[in-house]
Amino acid sequence: MVSKPQQVDVLLVGSGIMSTTLGTLLSKLDSSLTIMMIEQLSHVAHESTDGWNNAGTGHAGYCELNYTPQQTNGEVEIKRALSINANFEVSLQLWSYLVEQGALPEPTQFINATPHLSFVWGDDVAFLRKRHQVLSQHHLFADMEYSEDPQQLAEWMPLVMKQRKVNQPLAATRVKYGTDIDFGSLTRHMVQNLQMKSGFTLLLRHSLTTLKQQANGRWLVKIKDKSTRHIKTIDAGFVFLGAGGAALPLLQKSGIPEGKGYGGFPVSGQWLVCRNPEIVKQHNAKVYGKAAIGAPPMSVPHLDTRIISGQPALLFGPYAGFTTKFLKQGSFMDLIKSVKGNNVKSMYSAAKHNKDLTKYLVGEVFQLNKTRLAVLKKFFPKAKPEDWSLAIAGQRVQIIKNCDEKGGKLEFGTEIVSASDGTLAALLGASPGASTSVQAMVEVIQRCFKDQVNSEAWHQKLKLMIPSYGESLVDDAHLLKTVRDRTLKILKLQ
Protein backbone atom coordinates (compact mmCIF):
# COMPACT_ATOMS: atom_id res chain seq x y z
CA MET A 1 0.00 0.00 0.00
CA VAL A 2 1.42 3.37 -1.06
CA SER A 3 0.03 6.55 0.48
CA LYS A 4 -0.43 9.89 -1.25
CA PRO A 5 2.62 12.15 -1.21
CA GLN A 6 3.04 14.33 1.86
CA GLN A 7 4.52 17.70 1.00
CA VAL A 8 7.36 19.17 3.06
CA ASP A 9 9.73 22.03 2.41
CA VAL A 10 12.77 20.24 3.82
CA LEU A 11 13.53 16.54 4.25
CA LEU A 12 16.45 15.69 6.54
CA VAL A 13 17.76 12.14 6.18
CA GLY A 14 19.53 11.05 9.37
CA SER A 15 19.21 12.42 12.90
CA GLY A 16 22.87 13.15 13.62
CA ILE A 17 24.56 16.44 14.39
CA MET A 18 24.63 17.58 10.75
CA SER A 19 20.93 17.15 9.93
CA THR A 20 19.91 18.48 13.32
CA THR A 21 22.09 21.58 12.98
CA LEU A 22 20.70 22.30 9.52
CA GLY A 23 17.13 21.83 10.77
CA THR A 24 17.80 24.13 13.72
CA LEU A 25 19.27 26.89 11.53
CA LEU A 26 16.48 26.70 8.95
CA SER A 27 13.74 26.70 11.59
CA LYS A 28 15.24 29.86 13.11
CA LEU A 29 15.63 31.52 9.71
CA ASP A 30 12.06 30.76 8.61
CA SER A 31 9.61 29.43 11.17
CA SER A 32 7.03 28.73 8.46
CA LEU A 33 9.15 25.96 6.86
CA THR A 34 7.80 22.42 7.18
CA ILE A 35 10.70 20.15 8.09
CA MET A 36 10.70 16.34 8.29
CA MET A 37 13.54 14.28 9.75
CA ILE A 38 13.74 10.53 9.18
CA GLU A 39 15.99 8.13 11.10
CA GLN A 40 16.28 4.39 10.49
CA LEU A 41 17.19 3.61 14.12
CA SER A 42 14.76 3.74 17.04
CA HIS A 43 16.69 6.57 18.73
CA VAL A 44 18.07 9.94 17.69
CA ALA A 45 21.83 10.41 17.20
CA HIS A 46 22.89 6.84 17.97
CA GLU A 47 25.34 6.28 15.12
CA SER A 48 28.48 8.41 14.63
CA THR A 49 27.08 11.29 16.71
CA ASP A 50 26.55 9.19 19.84
CA GLY A 51 28.92 10.02 22.69
CA TRP A 52 30.71 6.65 22.70
CA ASN A 53 31.07 6.51 18.92
CA ASN A 54 33.46 9.48 18.65
CA ALA A 55 36.27 11.07 20.64
CA GLY A 56 34.14 14.00 21.80
CA THR A 57 36.96 16.41 21.02
CA GLY A 58 35.93 19.91 20.13
CA HIS A 59 38.31 19.93 17.16
CA ALA A 60 39.95 23.36 17.12
CA GLY A 61 43.47 22.49 15.98
CA TYR A 62 44.88 22.99 19.46
CA CYS A 63 46.13 19.44 19.97
CA GLU A 64 45.68 17.60 16.65
CA LEU A 65 49.16 17.42 15.13
CA ASN A 66 47.87 16.04 11.82
CA TYR A 67 46.24 19.44 11.15
CA THR A 68 49.70 21.05 11.03
CA PRO A 69 51.89 18.88 8.77
CA GLN A 70 55.61 19.51 8.52
CA GLN A 71 56.76 20.28 5.00
CA THR A 72 59.86 18.83 3.34
CA ASN A 73 61.67 22.12 3.98
CA GLY A 74 61.00 21.80 7.72
CA GLU A 75 58.31 24.48 7.85
CA VAL A 76 55.02 23.76 9.63
CA GLU A 77 51.87 24.39 7.58
CA ILE A 78 49.12 25.92 9.76
CA LYS A 79 46.49 26.95 7.20
CA ARG A 80 44.19 24.00 7.92
CA ALA A 81 44.50 24.48 11.69
CA LEU A 82 43.49 28.15 11.33
CA SER A 83 40.45 27.21 9.24
CA ILE A 84 39.30 24.47 11.62
CA ASN A 85 39.78 26.70 14.66
CA ALA A 86 37.73 29.50 13.11
CA ASN A 87 35.02 27.03 12.08
CA PHE A 88 34.83 25.60 15.59
CA GLU A 89 34.36 29.12 16.92
CA VAL A 90 31.31 29.35 14.63
CA SER A 91 29.85 26.24 16.31
CA LEU A 92 30.46 27.71 19.75
CA GLN A 93 28.61 30.87 18.73
CA LEU A 94 25.47 29.03 17.67
CA TRP A 95 25.48 26.82 20.76
CA SER A 96 25.90 29.92 22.94
CA TYR A 97 22.93 31.56 21.23
CA LEU A 98 20.80 28.44 21.74
CA VAL A 99 21.73 28.33 25.43
CA GLU A 100 20.76 32.00 25.78
CA GLN A 101 17.43 31.30 24.07
CA GLY A 102 16.67 28.29 26.25
CA ALA A 103 16.85 25.96 23.25
CA LEU A 104 19.77 24.13 24.87
CA PRO A 105 20.11 23.25 28.55
CA GLU A 106 22.81 24.00 31.11
CA PRO A 107 26.04 23.83 29.04
CA THR A 108 27.71 21.19 31.22
CA GLN A 109 25.06 18.74 29.99
CA PHE A 110 26.80 18.67 26.61
CA ILE A 111 30.11 20.58 26.76
CA ASN A 112 32.85 20.82 29.39
CA ALA A 113 36.16 22.67 29.62
CA THR A 114 38.93 20.11 29.08
CA PRO A 115 42.47 21.32 28.35
CA HIS A 116 43.83 20.27 24.96
CA LEU A 117 47.44 19.07 24.98
CA SER A 118 49.86 17.82 22.36
CA PHE A 119 52.49 15.50 23.86
CA VAL A 120 55.64 14.24 22.10
CA TRP A 121 59.01 12.81 22.93
CA GLY A 122 62.38 12.18 21.30
CA ASP A 123 62.90 13.56 17.81
CA ASP A 124 59.36 14.98 17.66
CA VAL A 125 60.15 17.63 20.27
CA ALA A 126 61.76 19.88 17.65
CA PHE A 127 58.60 19.64 15.53
CA LEU A 128 56.31 20.57 18.43
CA ARG A 129 58.55 23.49 19.39
CA LYS A 130 58.38 24.78 15.81
CA ARG A 131 54.62 24.19 15.66
CA HIS A 132 54.06 26.22 18.82
CA GLN A 133 56.33 29.00 17.59
CA VAL A 134 54.34 29.38 14.37
CA LEU A 135 50.84 28.89 15.77
CA SER A 136 51.21 31.11 18.84
CA GLN A 137 52.07 34.08 16.63
CA HIS A 138 48.50 33.99 15.30
CA HIS A 139 45.70 35.48 17.41
CA LEU A 140 43.62 32.29 17.15
CA PHE A 141 46.34 30.38 19.02
CA ALA A 142 47.89 33.16 21.10
CA ASP A 143 46.89 31.44 24.37
CA MET A 144 48.76 28.21 23.57
CA GLU A 145 51.43 27.34 26.19
CA TYR A 146 54.58 25.30 25.58
CA SER A 147 56.88 23.44 27.97
CA GLU A 148 59.72 20.93 28.02
CA ASP A 149 59.97 21.04 31.82
CA PRO A 150 59.01 17.64 33.36
CA GLN A 151 57.71 19.35 36.48
CA GLN A 152 55.45 21.65 34.46
CA LEU A 153 54.27 18.70 32.35
CA ALA A 154 53.42 16.80 35.54
CA GLU A 155 51.14 19.67 36.60
CA TRP A 156 49.42 19.66 33.21
CA MET A 157 48.97 15.89 32.92
CA PRO A 158 49.81 14.08 36.18
CA LEU A 159 48.60 10.66 35.05
CA VAL A 160 50.75 10.78 31.93
CA MET A 161 53.88 11.83 33.81
CA LYS A 162 53.37 9.67 36.92
CA GLN A 163 56.45 7.46 37.45
CA ARG A 164 57.58 8.15 33.88
CA LYS A 165 61.29 7.66 33.26
CA VAL A 166 62.55 10.96 31.87
CA ASN A 167 65.37 9.48 29.79
CA GLN A 168 64.57 11.40 26.61
CA PRO A 169 63.37 14.89 25.66
CA LEU A 170 59.65 15.52 26.35
CA ALA A 171 57.44 18.43 25.32
CA ALA A 172 53.81 19.47 25.36
CA THR A 173 51.58 22.35 24.41
CA ARG A 174 48.37 23.27 26.21
CA VAL A 175 45.27 25.36 25.62
CA LYS A 176 43.26 25.50 28.84
CA TYR A 177 39.85 26.17 27.28
CA GLY A 178 39.78 23.09 25.07
CA THR A 179 36.54 21.12 25.20
CA ASP A 180 35.04 17.69 25.66
CA ILE A 181 31.67 17.48 23.92
CA ASP A 182 28.92 14.90 24.23
CA PHE A 183 27.66 15.34 20.69
CA GLY A 184 24.92 12.78 21.28
CA SER A 185 23.48 14.77 24.17
CA LEU A 186 23.87 18.04 22.27
CA THR A 187 22.04 16.66 19.25
CA ARG A 188 19.23 15.04 21.21
CA HIS A 189 18.56 18.32 23.05
CA MET A 190 18.46 20.17 19.72
CA VAL A 191 16.00 17.63 18.31
CA GLN A 192 13.81 17.96 21.39
CA ASN A 193 13.70 21.69 20.79
CA LEU A 194 12.80 21.16 17.13
CA GLN A 195 9.96 18.87 18.14
CA MET A 196 8.36 21.81 19.92
CA LYS A 197 7.94 23.54 16.53
CA SER A 198 4.59 23.04 14.79
CA GLY A 199 6.16 22.47 11.36
CA PHE A 200 8.65 19.77 12.43
CA THR A 201 8.10 16.01 12.15
CA LEU A 202 10.43 13.26 13.37
CA LEU A 203 9.98 9.73 12.01
CA LEU A 204 12.06 7.07 13.74
CA ARG A 205 12.60 3.59 12.29
CA HIS A 206 12.06 4.94 8.79
CA SER A 207 14.52 4.39 5.94
CA LEU A 208 14.79 6.02 2.54
CA THR A 209 14.24 3.52 -0.29
CA THR A 210 14.12 5.69 -3.43
CA LEU A 211 14.32 9.33 -4.40
CA LYS A 212 13.66 10.83 -7.80
CA GLN A 213 13.58 14.41 -8.95
CA GLN A 214 10.37 15.53 -10.65
CA ALA A 215 10.00 17.88 -13.59
CA ASN A 216 9.16 20.75 -11.24
CA GLY A 217 12.48 20.26 -9.42
CA ARG A 218 10.99 18.80 -6.24
CA TRP A 219 11.96 15.35 -5.00
CA LEU A 220 9.62 12.38 -4.76
CA VAL A 221 11.00 10.28 -1.92
CA LYS A 222 9.77 6.90 -0.75
CA ILE A 223 10.44 5.95 2.84
CA LYS A 224 9.68 2.67 4.57
CA ASP A 225 8.38 2.27 8.10
CA LYS A 226 10.64 -0.50 9.39
CA SER A 227 8.07 -1.50 12.02
CA THR A 228 5.02 -1.86 9.76
CA ARG A 229 6.85 -2.05 6.39
CA HIS A 230 4.37 0.58 5.18
CA ILE A 231 5.66 2.85 2.39
CA LYS A 232 5.19 6.59 2.66
CA THR A 233 5.79 9.00 -0.21
CA ILE A 234 7.22 12.42 0.53
CA ASP A 235 7.21 15.37 -1.89
CA ALA A 236 10.15 17.49 -0.73
CA GLY A 237 11.40 20.83 -1.98
CA PHE A 238 14.88 20.25 -0.54
CA VAL A 239 16.59 17.05 0.60
CA PHE A 240 19.64 16.86 2.86
CA LEU A 241 21.52 13.57 3.14
CA GLY A 242 23.22 13.78 6.53
CA ALA A 243 23.25 10.09 7.28
CA GLY A 244 26.93 9.59 8.11
CA GLY A 245 28.43 6.70 6.18
CA ALA A 246 25.04 6.03 4.57
CA ALA A 247 25.11 9.43 2.86
CA LEU A 248 27.21 8.04 -0.02
CA PRO A 249 24.78 5.30 -1.15
CA LEU A 250 21.89 7.73 -0.74
CA LEU A 251 23.72 10.29 -2.86
CA GLN A 252 24.21 7.61 -5.49
CA LYS A 253 20.47 6.88 -5.43
CA SER A 254 19.74 10.53 -6.16
CA GLY A 255 21.51 10.32 -9.52
CA ILE A 256 22.67 13.95 -9.48
CA PRO A 257 25.66 14.50 -11.79
CA GLU A 258 27.63 16.17 -8.99
CA GLY A 259 27.64 12.90 -7.03
CA LYS A 260 29.18 10.79 -9.75
CA GLY A 261 32.69 9.45 -9.25
CA TYR A 262 32.56 9.52 -5.46
CA GLY A 263 33.41 6.39 -3.51
CA GLY A 264 33.92 5.54 0.13
CA PHE A 265 36.66 3.91 2.19
CA PRO A 266 35.23 2.63 5.50
CA VAL A 267 37.38 2.75 8.62
CA SER A 268 36.35 1.22 11.91
CA GLY A 269 37.78 1.93 15.32
CA GLN A 270 38.08 0.72 18.89
CA TRP A 271 38.71 2.45 22.21
CA LEU A 272 40.11 1.36 25.54
CA VAL A 273 37.81 2.75 28.24
CA CYS A 274 38.52 3.22 31.95
CA ARG A 275 35.73 3.92 34.44
CA ASN A 276 37.78 3.39 37.61
CA PRO A 277 37.06 6.62 39.55
CA GLU A 278 40.46 6.56 41.29
CA ILE A 279 42.19 6.73 37.92
CA VAL A 280 39.67 8.95 36.14
CA LYS A 281 39.99 11.75 38.72
CA GLN A 282 43.76 11.98 38.07
CA HIS A 283 43.35 13.12 34.47
CA ASN A 284 41.55 16.17 33.14
CA ALA A 285 42.73 16.73 29.59
CA LYS A 286 42.76 15.50 26.04
CA VAL A 287 46.36 14.53 25.34
CA TYR A 288 47.13 13.94 21.66
CA GLY A 289 50.30 12.39 20.27
CA LYS A 290 51.55 11.68 16.74
CA ALA A 291 50.14 8.94 14.54
CA ALA A 292 52.36 5.97 13.75
CA ILE A 293 54.03 5.94 10.34
CA GLY A 294 51.53 4.57 7.81
CA ALA A 295 48.54 5.18 10.08
CA PRO A 296 45.58 7.24 8.84
CA PRO A 297 45.01 10.69 10.40
CA MET A 298 42.02 9.46 12.40
CA SER A 299 44.35 7.04 14.21
CA VAL A 300 46.24 9.74 16.10
CA PRO A 301 46.54 8.28 19.63
CA HIS A 302 45.06 10.29 22.47
CA LEU A 303 44.17 9.87 26.14
CA ASP A 304 40.95 11.73 26.83
CA THR A 305 38.75 12.84 29.64
CA ARG A 306 35.17 12.05 28.62
CA ILE A 307 31.93 13.13 30.24
CA ILE A 308 29.02 11.30 28.64
CA SER A 309 25.50 11.56 30.07
CA GLY A 310 27.13 13.25 33.04
CA GLN A 311 29.41 10.30 33.81
CA PRO A 312 33.21 10.81 33.69
CA ALA A 313 35.54 8.23 32.14
CA LEU A 314 38.87 7.98 30.35
CA LEU A 315 39.18 6.92 26.75
CA PHE A 316 42.31 5.93 24.85
CA GLY A 317 42.69 5.20 21.18
CA PRO A 318 41.52 4.96 18.59
CA TYR A 319 42.76 1.63 17.36
CA ALA A 320 41.82 1.82 13.70
CA GLY A 321 40.50 -1.11 11.74
CA PHE A 322 38.89 -2.09 8.48
CA THR A 323 35.39 -3.29 7.77
CA THR A 324 33.11 -3.19 4.75
CA LYS A 325 30.26 -1.63 6.75
CA PHE A 326 29.39 2.03 6.19
CA LEU A 327 27.53 2.30 9.51
CA LYS A 328 28.14 0.68 12.87
CA GLN A 329 24.73 -0.95 12.51
CA GLY A 330 25.10 -1.34 8.75
CA SER A 331 25.66 -4.27 6.39
CA PHE A 332 28.91 -5.97 5.40
CA MET A 333 27.68 -5.52 1.81
CA ASP A 334 27.77 -1.70 2.04
CA LEU A 335 31.18 -1.29 0.40
CA ILE A 336 30.48 -3.75 -2.41
CA LYS A 337 27.10 -2.19 -3.18
CA SER A 338 28.68 1.27 -3.36
CA VAL A 339 30.85 0.32 -6.35
CA LYS A 340 29.21 1.76 -9.47
CA GLY A 341 30.21 2.23 -13.07
CA ASN A 342 31.02 5.90 -12.50
CA ASN A 343 33.28 5.37 -9.47
CA VAL A 344 34.89 1.97 -10.07
CA LYS A 345 37.99 3.59 -11.61
CA SER A 346 38.52 6.02 -8.74
CA MET A 347 37.92 3.32 -6.12
CA TYR A 348 40.27 0.86 -7.80
CA SER A 349 42.97 3.51 -8.15
CA ALA A 350 42.60 4.60 -4.53
CA ALA A 351 42.84 0.99 -3.37
CA LYS A 352 45.89 0.42 -5.56
CA HIS A 353 47.73 3.44 -4.16
CA ASN A 354 46.77 2.76 -0.53
CA LYS A 355 47.73 -0.90 -0.12
CA ASP A 356 49.94 -0.12 2.86
CA LEU A 357 47.07 1.69 4.58
CA THR A 358 44.71 -1.24 4.02
CA LYS A 359 47.33 -3.66 5.34
CA TYR A 360 47.83 -1.46 8.40
CA LEU A 361 44.09 -1.28 9.13
CA VAL A 362 43.58 -5.03 8.78
CA GLY A 363 46.55 -5.58 11.10
CA GLU A 364 44.97 -3.26 13.68
CA VAL A 365 41.82 -5.41 13.69
CA PHE A 366 43.75 -8.53 14.73
CA GLN A 367 46.19 -7.03 17.21
CA LEU A 368 46.29 -8.57 20.70
CA ASN A 369 45.16 -6.83 23.88
CA LYS A 370 48.75 -6.73 25.13
CA THR A 371 49.71 -4.81 21.99
CA ARG A 372 46.95 -2.28 22.60
CA LEU A 373 48.07 -1.93 26.22
CA ALA A 374 51.67 -1.34 25.12
CA VAL A 375 50.51 1.66 23.05
CA LEU A 376 48.47 2.96 25.99
CA LYS A 377 51.51 2.73 28.28
CA LYS A 378 53.33 5.27 26.13
CA PHE A 379 50.75 7.75 27.47
CA PHE A 380 50.01 6.15 30.85
CA PRO A 381 53.08 4.15 31.97
CA LYS A 382 51.34 2.49 34.93
CA ALA A 383 48.22 1.35 33.05
CA LYS A 384 46.87 -2.04 34.18
CA PRO A 385 44.77 -4.24 31.86
CA GLU A 386 42.10 -4.88 34.50
CA ASP A 387 41.22 -1.17 34.56
CA TRP A 388 40.50 -0.94 30.84
CA SER A 389 37.82 -2.49 28.62
CA LEU A 390 37.53 -2.52 24.84
CA ALA A 391 34.70 -0.59 23.17
CA ILE A 392 33.72 -0.33 19.51
CA ALA A 393 33.75 3.16 18.04
CA GLY A 394 31.51 4.46 15.27
CA GLN A 395 32.16 3.90 11.58
CA ARG A 396 33.85 6.50 9.39
CA VAL A 397 33.67 6.50 5.60
CA GLN A 398 36.51 8.48 4.07
CA ILE A 399 36.02 10.11 0.68
CA ILE A 400 37.34 8.65 -2.57
CA LYS A 401 37.08 10.93 -5.60
CA ASN A 402 38.35 11.22 -9.14
CA CYS A 403 41.91 12.43 -9.60
CA ASP A 404 43.61 13.14 -12.93
CA GLU A 405 47.06 12.08 -11.73
CA LYS A 406 46.19 8.72 -10.14
CA GLY A 407 42.66 8.12 -11.35
CA GLY A 408 41.34 8.24 -7.80
CA LYS A 409 42.46 9.57 -4.43
CA LEU A 410 41.57 9.02 -0.80
CA GLU A 411 40.77 12.17 1.15
CA PHE A 412 40.42 12.76 4.88
CA GLY A 413 37.98 15.37 6.06
CA THR A 414 34.47 16.40 5.11
CA GLU A 415 32.97 17.58 1.85
CA ILE A 416 29.59 18.98 0.84
CA VAL A 417 28.19 17.72 -2.45
CA SER A 418 25.18 19.65 -3.76
CA ALA A 419 22.99 19.64 -6.85
CA SER A 420 23.47 22.59 -9.18
CA ASP A 421 19.85 23.66 -8.70
CA GLY A 422 20.23 23.63 -4.91
CA THR A 423 17.47 21.09 -4.26
CA LEU A 424 19.69 18.41 -2.71
CA ALA A 425 22.90 18.29 -0.68
CA ALA A 426 24.93 15.60 1.05
CA LEU A 427 27.70 15.69 3.64
CA LEU A 428 30.45 13.11 3.03
CA GLY A 429 33.53 12.23 5.06
CA ALA A 430 34.50 12.40 8.73
CA SER A 431 36.72 14.43 11.12
CA PRO A 432 36.59 17.28 12.04
CA GLY A 433 32.92 16.70 11.19
CA ALA A 434 30.72 17.34 14.22
CA SER A 435 32.95 20.10 15.62
CA THR A 436 32.55 22.19 12.49
CA SER A 437 28.94 21.19 11.80
CA VAL A 438 27.59 24.72 12.06
CA GLN A 439 29.95 26.16 9.45
CA ALA A 440 29.28 23.16 7.20
CA MET A 441 25.51 23.66 7.41
CA VAL A 442 25.84 27.41 6.86
CA GLU A 443 27.63 26.53 3.63
CA VAL A 444 24.75 24.21 2.68
CA ILE A 445 22.32 27.09 3.23
CA GLN A 446 24.49 29.45 1.19
CA ARG A 447 24.57 26.98 -1.71
CA CYS A 448 21.00 25.74 -1.63
CA PHE A 449 18.97 28.72 -0.35
CA LYS A 450 20.77 31.44 -2.31
CA ASP A 451 17.86 33.84 -2.73
CA GLN A 452 16.81 33.70 0.92
CA VAL A 453 20.32 33.83 2.41
CA ASN A 454 21.06 37.01 0.46
CA SER A 455 17.99 38.73 1.88
CA GLU A 456 18.34 41.26 4.66
CA ALA A 457 16.03 39.24 6.93
CA TRP A 458 18.08 36.03 6.77
CA HIS A 459 21.37 37.91 6.99
CA GLN A 460 20.28 39.66 10.20
CA LYS A 461 19.08 36.40 11.73
CA LEU A 462 22.34 34.64 10.90
CA LYS A 463 24.28 37.54 12.47
CA LEU A 464 22.13 37.19 15.59
CA MET A 465 22.87 33.47 15.88
CA ILE A 466 26.48 33.70 14.67
CA PRO A 467 27.88 37.20 15.34
CA SER A 468 30.94 36.60 13.16
CA TYR A 469 28.81 35.60 10.15
CA GLY A 470 30.12 37.18 6.96
CA GLU A 471 33.42 38.17 8.58
CA SER A 472 36.78 36.42 9.03
CA LEU A 473 37.93 35.27 12.44
CA VAL A 474 41.24 34.32 10.84
CA ASP A 475 41.91 37.91 9.79
CA ASP A 476 40.22 39.94 12.54
CA ALA A 477 41.83 39.64 15.99
CA HIS A 478 39.40 42.08 17.65
CA LEU A 479 36.37 40.19 16.33
CA LEU A 480 37.82 36.93 17.62
CA LYS A 481 38.35 38.36 21.10
CA THR A 482 34.80 39.66 21.23
CA VAL A 483 33.34 36.36 20.04
CA ARG A 484 35.57 34.12 22.14
CA ASP A 485 35.07 36.10 25.37
CA ARG A 486 31.32 35.72 24.94
CA THR A 487 31.22 32.02 24.11
CA LEU A 488 33.69 31.02 26.84
CA LYS A 489 31.50 32.81 29.38
CA ILE A 490 28.12 31.52 28.19
CA LEU A 491 29.30 27.93 27.75
CA LYS A 492 31.21 28.02 31.06
CA LEU A 493 34.53 27.08 29.47
CA GLN A 494 36.75 29.51 31.38
Buried (B, 14 or more C-beta within 10 A) or exposed (E): EEEEBBEBBBBBBBBBBBBBBBBBBBBBBBEEBBBBBBBBBEEBBBBBBBBBBBBBBBBBBBBBBBBBBBEEEEEBEBEBBBBBBBBBBBBBBBBBBBBEEEBBBEBEBBBBBBBBBBBBBEEBBBBBBBBBEBBBEBBBBEEBBBBEEEEBBBEBBEBBBEEBEEEEBBBBBBBBBBBBBBBBBBBBBBBBBBEEBEBBBBBBBBBBEEBEBEEEEBBBBBBBBBEEEEBBBBBBBBBBBBBBBBBBBBBBBBEBEBBBBBBBBBBBBBBBBBBBEEBBEBBBBBBBBBBBEEBBBBBBBBBBBBBBEEEBBBBBBBBBBBBBBBBBEBEEEBBEEBEBEBBEBBBBBBBEBBEEBEEBBEBBEEBEEEEBBEBBEBBBBEBEEEBBEEBEBBBBBBBBBBBEEEBBBBBBBBEBBBBEEBBBBBBBBBBBBBBBBBBBBBBBBBBBBEEBBEEEEBBEBBEEBBBBBEBEBBEBEEBBEEBBEBBBEBBEBE
